[in-house]
Structures are given as structure tokens and as C-alpha cells.
């Protein structure tokens, strides 16, 4: 089994639901951290959730829901979440000025 530490996904505009990362076939992943950066002076909110096998959004999937993020501020989640093949990490923000970055390790 080979482990690869990497940037799993990045997006700079998640004002609508965005698939930030999908676990590739024959792979498992540990998400070590997720960084959310508000590039605007205006406060906003964000959501982060995991869809098992890419399922449609449900209330059970949310890791963070409408978390307030002040203007020009950054939120860092050190999480250690484990995902299986085809699981999807999704993000959403209250405006288009929020960046999301996910870091972790893929095991094949």
C-alpha cells in the first residue's frame, strides 16, 4: 500500500455547492486538514460535508454548517476524516470570496 500526501482539492468560488474532492477508485483517503479563507472584508458563512459514495446532500453529512467566518479571516479544521472510494468532500460558502483547501493522504 502506497501513501501519498497531497493537496486534495482547492476552489476559490463555492457560492454554490462544489465537489472539492472525490476519492479515486481503489483508494482510501485521510483528510488531515481543511482551510477556509474569507478574502472579503464582509463576514460570511460556510458549510463542509461528506457524501458517502457521492450521495445527494442530507442533514447527516454535515461536518460544519453555516459557520460564521469574519471578513479577512481564516478557519482551519484539523480533522483526520477517513473517506472510501467514491466518497465526496463538498463545500459551500455564503459568497464567492471564500477559498477552500483540503490536504490529506491517499492510500492505494
N, C-alpha and C positions, 0 to 999 in steps of 0.2 A: 504494500500500500504506500503510495507516494503522497506527501503533503506539500501543498503549495500555498504559501502566504501571499496574499494579493489584495488589491483594491477590487472589491466585488462589484461595485456599481457607483455611478455618480450621475446626478442630474441637477440642473440649475433652474428648472421650471416644473414644479409639481402642483400647479394650481388646479389641476385635475388629477385623478388617480394615475399613478405611474408605477409600472413594474420596475423596481430598482435593480432587482437581481433574481434570476431564476436558476435553480441548481441544475447543472447539466446532467445528462444521462450517466449512469454508473459512477455517481459522485455523491458524497455527503459533504456538508459544509458546516463549519462553526463560524458564526458571525461574532467577531470579537468586539467590535465597536461600530456605532453609528454616530456620525457627526451631522448636526443640523445647524446651518448658519443663516441667520436673517441678515441679508445685505441691505435692507431698507432701514430708514430711521423710524418707521412705523412698526409698532408691535403687531404680531400675527399669531396664528396657531398652526399646529401641525399634527399629523397622525402617522403612525407607523404600525403596520400589521403584517402578519404572515398567513398566506393562504396555502393550506395543505394541498399538494398536487394541483395548484393553480385554481382552486375552487373560487366561486363568486364570494364577494365580501359578506361576512356575517359578524355579529357582535362578538363572538367568541375569539375572533382572530386578532383583536387589537392589543398591541403592546403599549402604545401611547395614544391617547385620544384627546384631541383638541387641547394639547399642552400649549400654554401661553409662552411665547418667545419674544422678549423685548426687542426693540429696534437695535440693530448693530450688535447683536449678541449671538452666542453660540451655545448649543446644548450638546453634551457628549454623553452617550449611553454606552457604558462598558457592560456588555450583555451576555456573551457566551451562549447565544441561542444556537441550537442544533437543527439543521434542516436536512431533509432527504431529497433524493432525486425528484425533480419537477416541482418542489415547493417554491413559492414565490414570496419575496420580500417586497411589499408595496408601501408607497409613501403618498402623502397628500399635504399640501400647505394652503394657508388662507390667502396667499398671494403668490405672484410669480417671482418674487425676490428672495426665495429661500433655496439654498443649496443643500443637498443630501449626499453624504458619502458613507459607504459601507465598507468595512475592512474585515478580513477573515482568512480562514484556511480551508481550502478544498482538499478533500481526500479522495484519491481514485484507486 
